[in-house]
Amino acid sequence: MENKIKIIYWGTSYFSAEILKALIKSNYKPTAVVTQSDKPAGRGSKLKASEVKVTAEKEYIPYFQPEKLKNPDFLNQLKELKPDLFIVASYGKIIPEEILEIPKLGTINIHPSLLPRWRGPSPIQSAILAGDKETGVSIMLLDEEMDHGDIISNIKFSIPNDIKYKELEEKLIKESSKLLIETLPKWINGKIKATPQNHKNAVYCQIIKKEDGKINWNESVEIIDRKIRALNPWPGTYFEACDKNFKILDAEITKQ
């Protein structure tokens, strides 16, 4: 039986698209999707649709790709849909307060870290780079500040010492999807309340850049190992020798 609640889903990345698929399978198919514009990609710089747009098209879900979120036409289109809830996962832009307040049940965000640790755009990589022993998923009320809103629900789990980015991302997708599906009926029916974060404990992460993948051989073996595991497949790790760049695809620490 299809759920009656009107949801608009906001997302762009692979992480977001996989959660959208789980949402659809659980009878919470969104009324519409908002995703970022197609971006140039590859050697030919051809425009490429986001993973979320591709999923929306396959599932025949209407979608929006606004260049500017405060565009009056876009705002009116959102309001005309009369949504009950916005769900955001890895959308990639700050959503203005006037939009966040449109749905009567608010706007919730799925963030792959144990907030307030690793607020920002690269929480999965940052957890590996820092050598964190545990991570998790936080579902929160979204406000205009970065990953700042009250926590609705969360889950945590340990991080194996040798885990790689893609492995941890897949684990977080699975746990995020499960937690979201468990949380939604409780939030919709008013059986769960949001709790403020301890903002004094906030730790922020930054956008990963291509140059972050360069190996500094003066760093410890442990730090280099974390970087190789955290930054593959993108931006990848490399070192310079004989005026050439050499990519590192994998590595392992061995004891003599």
Backbone as CSV, one residue per row, in Angstrom:
resi,resn,N_x,N_y,N_z,CA_x,CA_y,CA_z,C_x,C_y,C_z
1,MET,0.848,-1.198,0.000,0.000,0.000,0.000,0.882,1.246,0.000
2,GLU,0.608,2.198,-0.886,1.417,3.405,-1.022,1.160,4.334,0.159
3,ASN,2.217,4.890,0.738,2.083,5.834,1.833,1.500,7.136,1.311
4,LYS,0.584,7.736,2.067,-0.127,8.932,1.621,0.668,10.216,1.809
5,ILE,1.674,10.199,2.651,2.398,11.423,2.963,3.127,11.968,1.734
6,LYS,3.091,13.297,1.570,3.755,13.950,0.443,5.181,14.341,0.832
7,ILE,6.139,13.672,0.211,7.558,13.900,0.498,8.234,14.485,-0.736
8,ILE,9.055,15.490,-0.517,9.963,15.958,-1.571,11.375,15.620,-1.123
9,TYR,12.077,14.916,-1.984,13.415,14.407,-1.646,14.478,15.268,-2.317
10,TRP,15.472,15.680,-1.532,16.575,16.511,-2.012,17.879,15.724,-1.952
11,GLY,18.561,15.589,-3.090,19.833,14.871,-3.081,20.503,14.926,-4.442
12,THR,21.771,14.542,-4.470,22.537,14.618,-5.709,23.438,13.402,-5.933
13,SER,24.140,12.971,-4.903,25.217,11.989,-5.044,24.718,10.542,-5.103
14,TYR,25.674,9.632,-5.326,25.401,8.185,-5.272,24.840,7.801,-3.905
15,PHE,25.448,8.304,-2.841,24.979,8.047,-1.475,23.491,8.377,-1.361
16,SER,23.124,9.538,-1.862,21.743,9.999,-1.805,20.818,9.145,-2.664
17,ALA,21.288,8.780,-3.845,20.464,7.988,-4.760,20.127,6.619,-4.178
18,GLU,21.078,6.011,-3.490,20.837,4.695,-2.905,19.812,4.770,-1.773
19,ILE,19.847,5.840,-1.004,18.849,6.018,0.050,17.474,6.269,-0.565
20,LEU,17.435,7.031,-1.659,16.173,7.261,-2.377,15.566,5.938,-2.833
21,LYS,16.385,5.036,-3.344,15.887,3.731,-3.792,15.274,2.950,-2.632
22,ALA,15.925,3.009,-1.468,15.399,2.317,-0.286,14.085,2.940,0.168
23,LEU,13.986,4.246,0.055,12.772,4.967,0.429,11.602,4.529,-0.450
24,ILE,11.854,4.424,-1.730,10.828,4.016,-2.688,10.366,2.582,-2.398
25,LYS,11.305,1.679,-2.123,10.968,0.283,-1.839,10.121,0.143,-0.577
26,SER,10.253,1.108,0.324,9.540,1.055,1.606,8.222,1.828,1.571
27,ASN,7.706,2.074,0.364,6.424,2.751,0.179,6.410,4.203,0.645
28,TYR,7.569,4.838,0.591,7.643,6.282,0.840,8.128,6.977,-0.433
29,LYS,7.531,6.631,-1.551,7.944,7.215,-2.825,7.665,8.715,-2.828
30,PRO,8.687,9.527,-3.087,8.498,10.976,-3.050,7.549,11.480,-4.143
31,THR,6.901,12.585,-3.833,6.062,13.264,-4.813,6.922,13.918,-5.892
32,ALA,8.099,14.400,-5.471,9.037,15.049,-6.394,10.435,14.984,-5.805
33,VAL,11.407,15.277,-6.652,12.815,15.269,-6.257,13.445,16.604,-6.654
34,VAL,14.350,17.090,-5.804,15.160,18.268,-6.136,16.613,17.829,-6.170
35,THR,17.309,18.103,-7.263,18.708,17.711,-7.392,19.473,18.817,-8.111
36,GLN,20.793,18.739,-8.078,21.594,19.773,-8.715,21.585,19.617,-10.246
37,SER,21.957,20.693,-10.918,21.987,20.719,-12.377,23.004,19.721,-12.917
38,ASP,22.800,19.288,-14.156,23.764,18.419,-14.827,25.115,19.130,-14.897
39,LYS,26.195,18.362,-14.660,27.542,18.951,-14.617,28.431,18.355,-15.716
40,PRO,29.370,19.144,-16.248,30.330,18.596,-17.218,31.180,17.513,-16.564
41,ALA,31.422,16.433,-17.285,32.213,15.326,-16.731,32.952,14.611,-17.852
42,GLY,34.080,13.995,-17.511,34.845,13.222,-18.476,35.690,14.085,-19.386
43,ARG,36.418,13.429,-20.263,37.340,14.131,-21.162,36.614,15.070,-22.118
44,GLY,35.436,14.701,-22.551,34.694,15.552,-23.464,33.879,16.621,-22.780
45,SER,33.905,16.619,-21.431,33.131,17.591,-20.632,31.649,17.594,-21.008
46,LYS,31.135,16.410,-21.322,29.708,16.298,-21.619,28.904,16.405,-20.322
47,LEU,27.719,16.985,-20.438,26.889,17.137,-19.258,26.433,15.774,-18.736
48,LYS,26.554,15.608,-17.439,26.179,14.345,-16.798,25.143,14.603,-15.718
49,ALA,24.072,13.824,-15.740,23.014,13.961,-14.740,23.466,13.388,-13.401
50,SER,22.936,13.922,-12.321,23.241,13.392,-10.994,22.641,11.993,-10.854
51,GLU,23.190,11.231,-9.923,22.672,9.880,-9.649,21.202,9.936,-9.213
52,VAL,20.854,10.987,-8.489,19.474,11.128,-8.014,18.527,11.415,-9.176
53,LYS,18.947,12.243,-10.118,18.114,12.517,-11.301,17.891,11.233,-12.105
54,VAL,18.945,10.454,-12.269,18.830,9.194,-13.015,17.808,8.273,-12.346
55,THR,17.867,8.186,-11.027,16.920,7.351,-10.277,15.495,7.879,-10.417
56,ALA,15.334,9.205,-10.324,14.009,9.812,-10.448,13.396,9.514,-11.815
57,GLU,14.205,9.603,-12.861,13.704,9.327,-14.205,13.265,7.871,-14.346
58,LYS,14.044,6.952,-13.789,13.702,5.526,-13.870,12.403,5.212,-13.127
59,GLU,12.163,5.960,-12.044,10.982,5.711,-11.219,9.813,6.637,-11.569
60,TYR,9.974,7.429,-12.644,8.933,8.345,-13.109,8.513,9.342,-12.019
61,ILE,9.514,9.866,-11.324,9.273,10.888,-10.308,9.617,12.255,-10.897
62,PRO,8.718,13.229,-10.840,9.047,14.575,-11.320,10.240,15.135,-10.552
63,TYR,11.078,15.926,-11.233,12.250,16.468,-10.559,12.474,17.930,-10.942
64,PHE,13.151,18.637,-10.033,13.537,20.031,-10.238,15.057,20.138,-10.174
65,GLN,15.626,21.020,-10.986,17.060,21.292,-10.960,17.291,22.813,-10.946
66,PRO,16.894,23.466,-9.875,16.993,24.929,-9.836,18.438,25.414,-9.729
67,GLU,18.788,26.414,-10.531,20.113,27.032,-10.415,20.183,27.870,-9.137
68,LYS,19.073,28.561,-8.844,18.984,29.399,-7.648,17.767,28.978,-6.840
69,LEU,18.000,28.624,-5.581,16.912,28.103,-4.750,15.886,29.165,-4.386
70,LYS,16.290,30.437,-4.428,15.362,31.515,-4.093,14.601,32.036,-5.312
71,ASN,14.694,31.350,-6.436,13.942,31.725,-7.621,12.446,31.667,-7.301
72,PRO,11.700,32.763,-7.505,10.279,32.807,-7.140,9.446,31.708,-7.792
73,ASP,9.740,31.384,-9.052,8.983,30.330,-9.736,9.178,28.982,-9.056
74,PHE,10.427,28.703,-8.666,10.718,27.436,-7.981,10.018,27.390,-6.626
75,LEU,10.066,28.489,-5.890,9.403,28.547,-4.587,7.909,28.298,-4.726
76,ASN,7.308,28.898,-5.716,5.865,28.707,-5.931,5.540,27.269,-6.297
77,GLN,6.404,26.643,-7.099,6.184,25.245,-7.489,6.228,24.328,-6.266
78,LEU,7.183,24.591,-5.366,7.272,23.796,-4.139,6.015,23.953,-3.289
79,LYS,5.571,25.187,-3.128,4.401,25.461,-2.295,3.134,24.856,-2.881
80,GLU,3.020,24.879,-4.210,1.841,24.325,-4.871,1.723,22.816,-4.665
81,LEU,2.850,22.155,-4.458,2.835,20.703,-4.209,2.319,20.356,-2.815
82,LYS,2.291,21.352,-1.918,1.814,21.186,-0.537,2.461,19.974,0.142
83,PRO,3.795,19.959,0.203,4.486,18.805,0.800,4.300,18.736,2.311
84,ASP,4.285,17.514,2.820,4.247,17.309,4.273,5.650,17.321,4.871
85,LEU,6.623,16.847,4.080,7.971,16.649,4.624,9.013,16.772,3.518
86,PHE,10.134,17.399,3.830,11.314,17.373,2.972,12.318,16.413,3.596
87,ILE,12.926,15.559,2.786,14.030,14.702,3.223,15.254,15.077,2.402
88,VAL,16.356,15.374,3.070,17.587,15.808,2.401,18.705,14.816,2.696
89,ALA,19.443,14.447,1.654,20.615,13.581,1.829,21.639,13.951,0.765
90,SER,22.725,14.570,1.181,23.819,14.887,0.266,23.335,15.680,-0.952
91,TYR,22.599,16.764,-0.679,22.130,17.620,-1.771,23.257,18.492,-2.308
92,GLY,24.060,19.072,-1.400,25.246,19.808,-1.840,25.130,21.320,-1.815
93,LYS,23.983,21.851,-1.392,23.815,23.297,-1.265,23.093,23.604,0.040
94,ILE,23.356,24.799,0.600,22.621,25.251,1.772,21.214,25.645,1.335
95,ILE,20.207,25.105,2.002,18.817,25.380,1.654,18.304,26.534,2.516
96,PRO,17.783,27.607,1.897,17.320,28.784,2.653,16.179,28.458,3.618
97,GLU,16.101,29.237,4.678,15.099,29.018,5.717,13.673,29.087,5.173
98,GLU,13.417,29.985,4.229,12.067,30.118,3.695,11.606,28.846,2.979
99,ILE,12.553,28.052,2.501,12.211,26.763,1.896,12.062,25.691,2.968
100,LEU,12.964,25.696,3.933,12.924,24.691,5.001,11.600,24.708,5.750
101,GLU,10.958,25.856,5.805,9.724,26.017,6.584,8.468,25.655,5.793
102,ILE,8.602,25.314,4.525,7.416,25.017,3.708,6.654,23.788,4.198
103,PRO,7.304,22.633,4.399,6.542,21.442,4.806,6.126,21.508,6.279
104,LYS,4.929,21.030,6.562,4.394,21.142,7.930,5.135,20.256,8.931
105,LEU,5.762,19.172,8.433,6.512,18.288,9.328,8.009,18.611,9.335
106,GLY,8.376,19.724,8.685,9.765,20.163,8.701,10.620,19.542,7.613
107,THR,11.904,19.786,7.728,12.902,19.265,6.788,13.920,18.455,7.565
108,ILE,14.065,17.177,7.225,15.023,16.330,7.928,16.184,15.973,7.002
109,ASN,17.341,15.780,7.594,18.566,15.534,6.848,19.237,14.256,7.349
110,ILE,19.753,13.459,6.416,20.512,12.258,6.784,21.985,12.582,6.614
111,HIS,22.757,12.492,7.698,24.180,12.845,7.658,25.014,11.655,8.130
112,PRO,26.013,11.217,7.337,26.786,10.021,7.681,27.931,10.270,8.664
113,SER,27.578,10.742,9.854,28.544,10.857,10.943,27.779,10.935,12.251
114,LEU,28.499,10.868,13.359,27.887,11.035,14.676,27.976,12.507,15.052
115,LEU,27.013,13.277,14.606,27.011,14.706,14.916,26.984,14.937,16.424
116,PRO,27.706,15.993,16.874,28.277,17.108,16.103,29.683,16.869,15.523
117,ARG,30.182,15.642,15.546,31.478,15.376,14.938,31.331,15.238,13.419
118,TRP,32.226,15.867,12.728,32.297,15.872,11.272,31.068,16.482,10.604
119,ARG,30.775,17.720,11.018,29.843,18.531,10.239,30.552,18.939,8.945
120,GLY,29.823,18.931,7.834,30.445,19.366,6.591,30.336,18.345,5.476
121,PRO,31.072,18.567,4.362,30.865,17.816,3.129,31.612,16.500,2.984
122,SER,32.546,16.182,3.898,33.350,14.961,3.702,33.472,14.135,4.985
123,PRO,32.351,13.805,5.625,32.427,13.100,6.910,32.967,11.679,6.821
124,ILE,32.730,10.999,5.709,33.177,9.611,5.591,34.698,9.560,5.467
125,GLN,35.232,10.360,4.565,36.692,10.421,4.401,37.364,10.905,5.688
126,SER,36.762,11.902,6.328,37.369,12.505,7.518,37.460,11.523,8.675
127,ALA,36.455,10.671,8.813,36.482,9.668,9.886,37.648,8.700,9.688
128,ILE,37.896,8.288,8.437,39.018,7.391,8.154,40.345,8.115,8.338
129,LEU,40.444,9.327,7.803,41.689,10.098,7.906,42.094,10.356,9.351
130,ALA,41.109,10.554,10.216,41.396,10.845,11.616,41.659,9.595,12.446
131,GLY,41.439,8.429,11.847,41.621,7.191,12.598,40.536,6.947,13.628
132,ASP,39.328,7.472,13.372,38.218,7.293,14.309,37.914,5.806,14.501
133,LYS,37.559,5.458,15.718,37.218,4.078,16.039,35.750,3.766,15.795
134,GLU,34.926,4.809,15.716,33.513,4.592,15.452,32.942,5.748,14.642
135,THR,31.859,5.467,13.966,31.119,6.495,13.230,29.656,6.095,13.286
136,GLY,28.837,6.699,12.427,27.426,6.363,12.451,26.625,7.253,11.543
137,VAL,25.320,7.301,11.809,24.384,8.091,11.024,23.579,8.963,11.972
138,SER,23.365,10.208,11.567,22.517,11.123,12.329,21.391,11.612,11.432
139,ILE,20.159,11.502,11.921,19.013,12.098,11.244,18.605,13.305,12.063
140,MET,18.573,14.458,11.414,18.425,15.713,12.135,17.441,16.635,11.442
141,LEU,16.934,17.607,12.207,16.155,18.691,11.622,17.122,19.662,10.966
142,LEU,16.830,20.054,9.755,17.739,20.931,9.027,17.419,22.389,9.320
143,ASP,18.487,23.173,9.554,18.348,24.619,9.628,19.364,25.232,8.667
144,GLU,19.498,26.553,8.688,20.348,27.217,7.700,21.837,27.069,7.993
145,GLU,22.197,26.622,9.193,23.605,26.414,9.503,24.006,24.994,9.127
146,MET,25.292,24.787,8.898,25.763,23.493,8.400,25.671,22.386,9.453
147,ASP,24.787,21.419,9.203,24.654,20.230,10.064,24.506,20.602,11.537
148,HIS,23.715,21.622,11.785,23.609,22.261,13.089,22.337,21.886,13.845
149,GLY,21.331,21.366,13.135,20.002,21.184,13.711,19.896,20.092,14.758
150,ASP,18.732,20.047,15.410,18.464,19.078,16.472,18.433,17.652,15.917
151,ILE,18.922,16.724,16.735,18.992,15.315,16.333,17.666,14.604,16.608
152,ILE,17.151,13.924,15.580,15.922,13.148,15.723,16.240,11.708,16.103
153,SER,17.234,11.121,15.440,17.658,9.750,15.765,19.077,9.548,15.251
154,ASN,19.761,8.566,15.813,21.097,8.236,15.315,21.435,6.785,15.633
155,ILE,22.509,6.341,15.014,23.012,4.986,15.253,24.521,5.030,15.091
156,LYS,25.240,4.253,15.891,26.693,4.236,15.760,27.203,2.810,15.645
157,PHE,28.404,2.685,15.042,29.037,1.380,14.908,30.544,1.581,14.794
158,SER,31.291,0.535,15.039,32.745,0.625,15.023,33.278,0.620,13.589
159,ILE,34.472,1.205,13.414,35.137,1.251,12.117,36.337,0.308,12.142
160,PRO,36.378,-0.711,11.290,37.563,-1.575,11.225,38.807,-0.773,10.837
161,ASN,39.961,-1.172,11.349,41.206,-0.428,11.116,41.632,-0.401,9.647
162,ASP,41.161,-1.372,8.863,41.604,-1.458,7.471,40.511,-1.098,6.465
163,ILE,39.421,-0.483,6.924,38.300,-0.210,6.019,38.655,0.886,5.009
164,LYS,38.129,0.738,3.791,38.343,1.719,2.734,37.078,2.555,2.549
165,TYR,37.257,3.684,1.851,36.151,4.627,1.687,34.894,3.960,1.144
166,LYS,34.998,3.241,0.021,33.806,2.673,-0.601,33.116,1.664,0.311
167,GLU,33.904,0.916,1.058,33.323,-0.056,1.988,32.546,0.657,3.083
168,LEU,33.128,1.729,3.618,32.450,2.467,4.683,31.227,3.196,4.138
169,GLU,31.327,3.723,2.921,30.173,4.391,2.318,29.004,3.416,2.166
170,GLU,29.266,2.212,1.684,28.197,1.225,1.510,27.566,0.848,2.844
171,LYS,28.400,0.711,3.874,27.885,0.426,5.215,26.985,1.565,5.700
172,LEU,27.411,2.790,5.469,26.635,3.952,5.901,25.341,4.097,5.100
173,ILE,25.363,3.747,3.828,24.135,3.766,3.023,23.114,2.781,3.598
174,LYS,23.589,1.585,3.908,22.710,0.546,4.463,22.119,0.990,5.793
175,GLU,22.972,1.516,6.679,22.514,1.931,8.001,21.631,3.178,7.923
176,SER,21.959,4.093,7.000,21.154,5.312,6.828,19.748,4.958,6.357
177,SER,19.664,4.070,5.381,18.375,3.660,4.836,17.515,2.993,5.910
178,LYS,18.138,2.104,6.655,17.422,1.392,7.719,16.928,2.356,8.785
179,LEU,17.794,3.257,9.221,17.411,4.205,10.265,16.318,5.150,9.787
180,LEU,16.417,5.604,8.539,15.402,6.513,8.002,14.033,5.847,7.980
181,ILE,13.962,4.622,7.499,12.683,3.912,7.401,12.096,3.648,8.789
182,GLU,12.969,3.413,9.777,12.507,3.208,11.153,12.033,4.510,11.786
183,THR,12.681,5.611,11.420,12.408,6.904,12.047,11.171,7.582,11.474
184,LEU,10.943,7.440,10.176,9.867,8.177,9.505,8.487,8.022,10.170
185,PRO,7.989,6.806,10.412,6.648,6.715,11.007,6.577,7.330,12.406
186,LYS,7.665,7.242,13.151,7.686,7.845,14.493,7.617,9.368,14.402
187,TRP,8.358,9.951,13.445,8.366,11.399,13.278,7.020,11.888,12.729
188,ILE,6.497,11.185,11.757,5.226,11.563,11.141,4.088,11.546,12.150
189,ASN,4.112,10.571,13.056,3.038,10.404,14.039,3.312,11.102,15.372
190,GLY,4.368,11.904,15.410,4.662,12.678,16.619,5.113,11.855,17.816
191,LYS,5.712,10.679,17.556,6.128,9.792,18.648,7.609,9.923,18.990
192,ILE,8.270,10.892,18.371,9.689,11.092,18.624,9.974,12.595,18.594
193,LYS,10.876,13.052,19.465,11.227,14.467,19.538,12.705,14.667,19.221
194,ALA,13.001,15.835,18.698,14.386,16.164,18.361,15.105,16.743,19.570
195,THR,16.405,16.437,19.668,17.237,16.881,20.792,18.377,17.753,20.281
196,PRO,18.612,18.921,20.924,19.693,19.804,20.465,21.056,19.122,20.528
197,GLN,21.918,19.459,19.569,23.301,18.990,19.594,24.090,19.764,20.647
198,ASN,25.186,19.165,21.090,26.130,19.884,21.945,27.097,20.629,21.027
199,HIS,26.813,21.878,20.747,27.570,22.631,19.756,29.020,22.876,20.175
200,LYS,29.294,22.771,21.478,30.679,22.952,21.949,31.591,21.832,21.445
201,ASN,30.999,20.695,21.115,31.787,19.543,20.659,31.862,19.439,19.131
202,ALA,31.388,20.462,18.431,31.350,20.409,16.972,32.749,20.328,16.369
203,VAL,32.899,19.428,15.396,34.140,19.295,14.625,33.743,19.352,13.144
204,TYR,34.470,20.155,12.366,34.105,20.382,10.974,35.099,19.719,10.016
205,CYS,34.574,19.294,8.865,35.429,18.776,7.799,35.268,19.651,6.563
206,GLN,36.232,19.547,5.662,36.271,20.419,4.493,36.021,19.630,3.208
207,ILE,35.810,20.349,2.124,35.686,19.719,0.813,37.024,19.076,0.438
208,ILE,36.988,17.837,-0.032,38.198,17.155,-0.471,38.637,17.725,-1.820
209,LYS,39.915,18.067,-1.931,40.465,18.608,-3.171,41.458,17.621,-3.784
210,LYS,41.722,17.804,-5.076,42.615,16.891,-5.788,43.992,16.839,-5.142
211,GLU,44.495,18.003,-4.722,45.844,18.052,-4.145,45.943,17.360,-2.785
212,ASP,44.801,17.067,-2.157,44.817,16.361,-0.873,45.344,14.934,-1.022
213,GLY,45.338,14.426,-2.266,45.787,13.053,-2.488,47.290,12.881,-2.573
214,LYS,48.055,13.972,-2.545,49.511,13.859,-2.644,50.096,13.302,-1.347
215,ILE,50.916,12.268,-1.484,51.518,11.616,-0.324,52.764,12.379,0.140
216,ASN,52.812,12.605,1.447,53.998,13.185,2.077,54.706,12.050,2.821
217,TRP,55.845,11.615,2.302,56.544,10.458,2.880,57.157,10.752,4.242
218,ASN,57.119,11.994,4.690,57.602,12.337,6.028,56.552,12.064,7.099
219,GLU,55.325,11.807,6.660,54.273,11.483,7.620,54.397,10.019,8.049
220,SER,53.728,9.688,9.118,53.815,8.328,9.650,53.157,7.324,8.704
221,VAL,53.540,6.067,8.853,52.955,4.990,8.050,51.439,4.942,8.253
222,GLU,50.994,5.159,9.482,49.568,5.089,9.789,48.786,6.181,9.063
223,ILE,49.315,7.395,9.039,48.644,8.507,8.367,48.597,8.275,6.865
224,ILE,49.694,7.804,6.299,49.731,7.524,4.855,48.723,6.424,4.495
225,ASP,48.657,5.402,5.323,47.707,4.305,5.088,46.270,4.812,5.123
226,ARG,45.960,5.663,6.104,44.603,6.224,6.198,44.262,7.051,4.956
227,LYS,45.227,7.824,4.500,44.990,8.670,3.333,44.697,7.812,2.093
228,ILE,45.450,6.736,1.910,45.235,5.854,0.753,43.850,5.213,0.823
229,ARG,43.433,4.817,2.017,42.118,4.178,2.168,40.971,5.181,2.063
230,ALA,41.194,6.408,2.532,40.119,7.403,2.572,39.887,8.091,1.235
231,LEU,40.942,8.263,0.451,40.848,9.113,-0.737,40.780,8.352,-2.060
232,ASN,40.582,7.054,-2.011,40.331,6.282,-3.220,38.863,5.868,-3.244
233,PRO,38.156,6.025,-4.357,38.677,6.272,-5.700,38.940,7.742,-6.051
234,TRP,38.350,8.696,-5.284,38.579,10.100,-5.629,39.009,10.886,-4.400
235,PRO,40.002,11.765,-4.521,40.745,12.129,-5.735,41.868,11.155,-6.074
236,GLY,42.009,10.103,-5.265,43.109,9.165,-5.449,44.364,9.690,-4.783
237,THR,45.277,8.796,-4.477,46.544,9.200,-3.871,47.685,8.975,-4.865
238,TYR,48.711,9.806,-4.718,49.821,9.738,-5.671,51.086,10.316,-5.029
239,PHE,52.229,10.051,-5.671,53.479,10.680,-5.259,54.265,11.057,-6.507
240,GLU,55.195,11.958,-6.347,56.006,12.433,-7.476,57.394,11.811,-7.423
241,ALA,57.878,11.384,-8.567,59.236,10.851,-8.681,59.660,10.932,-10.143
242,CYS,60.908,11.351,-10.377,61.451,11.453,-11.745,60.549,12.312,-12.643
243,ASP,60.032,13.384,-12.057,59.175,14.316,-12.783,57.879,13.688,-13.285
244,LYS,57.436,12.641,-12.613,56.185,11.989,-12.974,55.333,11.762,-11.721
245,ASN,54.030,11.653,-11.933,53.110,11.309,-10.853,52.778,9.819,-10.919
246,PHE,52.892,9.151,-9.789,52.579,7.721,-9.703,51.370,7.530,-8.792
247,LYS,50.309,6.920,-9.328,49.102,6.684,-8.547,49.279,5.480,-7.623
248,ILE,48.663,5.571,-6.458,48.651,4.455,-5.512,47.228,3.918,-5.446
249,LEU,47.038,2.689,-5.831,45.698,2.101,-5.846,45.358,1.380,-4.556
250,ASP,46.368,0.831,-3.894,46.137,0.082,-2.659,47.440,-0.020,-1.895
251,ALA,47.342,-0.295,-0.611,48.537,-0.450,0.226,48.191,-1.270,1.454
252,GLU,49.194,-1.772,2.095,49.010,-2.571,3.302,50.197,-2.366,4.229
253,ILE,49.916,-2.208,5.513,50.987,-2.092,6.493,51.422,-3.493,6.914
254,THR,52.713,-3.785,6.803,53.240,-5.065,7.235,54.276,-4.857,8.326
255,LYS,54.356,-5.798,9.212,55.321,-5.720,10.306,56.519,-6.623,10.008
256,GLN,57.695,-6.061,10.229,58.927,-6.826,9.986,59.182,-7.786,11.139
